[in-house]
Amino acid sequence: MKNSIALILLCFLCTASTQSFSQTHQITGRISGTGGELLTGAVAELRNAKDSSLAKVSVADVNGVYHLENPKAGSYFIKTSFLGYDAWFSELFSYDGASSKTISEIKMKATAVQLKSAEISAFRLWSK
């Protein structure tokens, strides 16, 4: 009986310590259009403030939410992009590398695209 209690306690302690080491810290946010539509598939890039190099990247899920997991401590900005929308850049912010951070909702503006006109013509090769 004493051995089984010790074994259960040991299993509990091992599980608790494993869970504490496997915690993820992340920067999250939501991406939508100015009309409130969720932009599934929009790309969120975590960029270093010093040289704009790419630190992490994520794609927004069906709810428009992105997760940048386990970034290192540092100074960053976020760049988002999506087909048919202007790129969006956040202000610089600091991240401590040990906690989770939520960025306020990103509202991307649709790009106005002017298409060129096309002329369609036809002719008959033979007549009846």
C-alpha positions, 0 to 999 in steps of 0.5 A, a space after each residue: 500500500 505504501 509503495 502504491 501511494 509513493 508510485 502515484 505521487 511520483 507519477 503526479 510529480 512527473 506529470 506536473 513538472 512535464 507540463 510546466 516545462 511544455 508551456 508555450 508563450 505566445 503573441 496572439 491577435 485577430 485580423 479582420 477587414 474594415 467591414 468586420 469580415 474575418 480574414 482567414 488565411 491572412 499572414 501575420 509576421 513578427 519582425 525584429 525592430 532592429 533590422 526588420 528580419 523575420 522572427 516568427 510567422 503565422 496564418 490566421 485560422 477560420 476565426 481570423 486569429 493568429 498565434 506566434 508561439 514562443 518568441 524570444 524576448 526583444 523589440 518587435 513589430 507585426 506586419 500582416 498581409 492578405 490578397 486584396 488588402 493593403 499591408 498593415 504594420 503595427 507600432 514597435 512593442 517590447 516582449 519579455 519572452 516569458 508571458 503571453 501577449 494579445 495584440 488588439 484587433 487588426 483592421 486591414 483596408 481593402 486595396 482598390 484595384 483598377 483593371 484595364 479594359 479588354 476588347 472582345 471581337 470575333 469574325 467568321 472564317 467562312 460564310 454559308 
